């Protein structure tokens, strides 16, 4: 897993500051103490559980609000398990490939989740690219500013960085048009 503050903060706070009320959250994949500390900042409003991909098969149907995949490669089978347990207004966030490094993988990931979610948008931070896919909430239009602005002891994430992470250079924006569901 990418062991840096930007990755941990952005992978946790982007989805949890987008969803209106994330009561049940799963963080699937490798985690470290900093990721757990970032997640704990939402523990007053969210029940957060950590596990591996097999954790997805043990959950009740339509009971999870947010799923964060730290280093788990998304595929059709994993997406089917996510679909089974994610609530109708749920969202997921997962790491993908940067446009400049593996454009085809980024497009494939967007197309895969775009088939099941109303919104599927890449976001960038540092040298990382991730995707947020949502059934209801838009990561910039529905950003909960009060929640985002009240987070303490952050090194990277802010409401401004949240919004800026969805901005891409003109060439990449054009290439993503029709693939990313904004």
Secondary structure per residue as TSV (DSSP state, phi and psi in degrees):
chain	resnum	aa	ss	phi	psi
A	1	X	-	360.0	150.0
A	2	X	-	-70.5	114.7
A	3	X	-	-96.0	75.9
A	4	X	S	-148.2	158.4
A	5	X	H	-62.6	-41.1
A	6	X	H	-59.6	-47.4
A	7	X	H	-60.2	-50.4
A	8	X	H	-62.3	-45.0
A	9	X	H	-67.9	-45.4
A	10	X	H	-70.5	-39.6
A	11	X	H	-67.8	-27.5
A	12	X	H	-89.0	-50.6
A	13	X	H	-78.7	-31.1
A	14	X	H	-57.6	-56.2
A	15	X	H	-70.0	-37.4
A	16	X	H	-77.3	-17.5
A	17	X	H	-95.2	-4.5
A	18	X	H	-93.7	-47.1
A	19	X	S	-67.7	137.5
A	20	X	S	-61.1	-49.7
A	21	X	-	-146.3	87.1
A	22	X	-	-82.6	93.6
A	23	X	-	-76.1	-43.8
A	24	X	E	-120.1	119.9
A	25	X	E	-126.1	135.3
A	26	X	E	-114.1	131.8
A	27	X	E	-113.5	113.4
A	28	X	E	-109.8	130.2
A	29	X	S	117.0	-167.1
A	30	X	-	-70.5	132.4
A	31	X	-	-132.4	158.2
A	32	X	-	-125.1	179.7
A	33	X	H	-63.6	-33.7
A	34	X	H	-67.7	-40.8
A	35	X	H	-62.1	-42.6
A	36	X	H	-63.9	-37.3
A	37	X	H	-66.3	-39.1
A	38	X	H	-65.1	-43.8
A	39	X	H	-62.8	-37.5
A	40	X	H	-61.8	-22.7
A	41	X	T	-65.1	-14.3
A	42	X	T	-109.4	7.8
A	43	X	T	-69.5	-17.3
A	44	X	T	-69.7	-29.3
A	45	X	T	-112.7	-14.1
A	46	X	-	-128.5	138.0
A	47	X	E	-90.1	112.9
A	48	X	E	-111.8	127.6
A	49	X	E	-120.9	146.4
A	50	X	E	-114.7	142.7
A	51	X	E	-172.9	-171.2
A	52	X	-	-104.6	-177.9
A	53	X	G	-60.5	-29.5
A	54	X	G	-66.1	-19.7
A	55	X	G	-59.3	-30.7
A	56	X	G	-64.2	-29.6
A	57	X	G	-81.6	-11.6
A	58	X	G	-95.2	-2.5
A	59	X	S	-92.4	154.4
A	60	X	-	-70.0	155.4
A	61	X	T	-66.5	140.6
A	62	X	T	50.4	47.0
A	63	X	-	-119.9	-5.5
A	64	X	E	-110.2	135.9
A	65	X	E	-90.6	-41.9
A	66	X	E	-138.2	136.0
A	67	X	E	-124.1	127.1
A	68	X	E	-114.7	123.7
A	69	X	E	-105.0	114.4
A	70	X	S	-78.2	-45.9
A	71	X	S	-147.0	25.0
A	72	X	-	-96.5	126.6
A	73	X	-	-73.8	125.4
A	74	X	-	-81.9	137.9
A	75	X	-	-143.6	-178.7
A	76	X	H	-62.7	-39.9
A	77	X	H	-66.5	-45.5
A	78	X	H	-61.5	-42.5
A	79	X	H	-63.9	-36.3
A	80	X	H	-63.6	-41.4
A	81	X	H	-66.6	-37.9
A	82	X	H	-63.3	-46.8
A	83	X	H	-57.1	-37.5
A	84	X	H	-66.4	-37.0
A	85	X	H	-103.5	-14.5
A	86	X	E	-79.9	133.8
A	87	X	E	-63.8	165.6
A	88	X	E	-65.7	-18.2
A	89	X	E	-112.5	20.4
A	90	X	E	-76.7	169.1
A	91	X	E	-146.6	159.6
A	92	X	E	-129.5	156.7
A	93	X	E	-137.9	137.6
A	94	X	E	-154.8	153.8
A	95	X	E	-73.4	142.9
A	96	X	-	-133.3	-159.4
A	97	X	-	-105.3	149.0
A	98	X	-	-68.2	145.5
A	99	X	H	-53.5	-44.1
A	100	X	H	-73.4	-18.5
A	101	X	H	-100.2	-38.0
A	102	X	H	-154.8	74.2
A	103	X	H	-55.5	-41.0
A	104	X	H	-63.1	-41.8
A	105	X	H	-65.8	-41.7
A	106	X	H	-60.3	-46.0
A	107	X	H	-62.3	-43.7
A	108	X	H	-61.1	-43.9
A	109	X	H	-63.0	-43.0
A	110	X	H	-64.7	-42.3
A	111	X	H	-64.8	-41.7
A	112	X	H	-60.8	-54.3
A	113	X	H	-74.2	-27.1
A	114	X	H	-64.3	-21.6
A	115	X	T	-74.3	-17.5
A	116	X	T	-117.8	-14.4
A	117	X	-	-122.6	147.0
A	118	X	S	-68.1	-35.4
A	119	X	E	-123.4	133.8
A	120	X	E	-145.6	104.2
A	121	X	E	-131.3	133.5
A	122	X	E	-77.5	153.2
A	123	X	E	-138.1	148.1
A	124	X	E	-120.9	147.5
A	125	X	E	-159.8	136.4
A	126	X	T	53.6	-127.3
A	127	X	T	-104.9	20.9
A	128	X	E	-110.3	150.6
A	129	X	E	-130.3	131.7
A	130	X	E	-131.8	173.2
A	131	X	E	-128.7	138.7
A	132	X	E	-113.0	132.2
A	133	X	E	-126.6	129.7
A	134	X	E	-134.8	147.5
A	135	X	S	-90.4	-15.2
A	136	X	S	-144.6	-47.7
A	137	X	-	-90.9	134.8
A	138	X	-	-93.9	132.0
A	139	X	T	-65.4	-19.6
A	140	X	T	-105.7	-40.0
A	141	X	T	-70.1	-31.9
A	142	X	T	-107.0	16.2
A	143	X	-	-57.8	125.2
A	144	X	-	-83.5	93.9
A	145	X	H	-62.8	-37.8
A	146	X	H	-62.5	-42.4
A	147	X	H	-67.5	-47.6
A	148	X	H	-62.6	-41.3
A	149	X	H	-75.0	-17.4
A	150	X	T	-94.7	-0.3
A	151	X	-	-71.1	134.5
A	152	X	-	-105.7	160.2
A	153	X	S	56.7	48.8
A	154	X	-	-101.8	145.4
A	155	X	S	-99.2	-27.4
A	156	X	S	-128.9	-52.7
A	157	X	-	-67.3	140.8
A	158	X	-	-155.6	167.2
A	159	X	H	-60.7	-35.5
A	160	X	H	-68.7	-43.3
A	161	X	H	-64.8	-38.5
A	162	X	H	-52.2	-55.8
A	163	X	H	-65.9	-41.1
A	164	X	H	-66.3	-26.5
A	165	X	T	-67.3	-13.6
A	166	X	T	-96.4	4.3
A	167	X	-	-94.9	130.0
A	168	X	-	-123.1	153.6
A	169	X	-	-57.3	154.9
A	170	X	H	-52.9	-44.8
A	171	X	H	-61.2	-45.4
A	172	X	H	-69.3	-39.5
A	173	X	H	-58.9	-45.9
A	174	X	H	-62.8	-42.7
A	175	X	H	-65.4	-33.0
A	176	X	H	-81.1	-17.8
A	177	X	B	-62.2	129.1
A	178	X	T	92.3	-16.8
A	179	X	T	-105.8	-52.9
A	180	X	B	-73.2	138.9
A	181	X	B	-102.9	100.3
A	182	X	-	-95.7	360.0
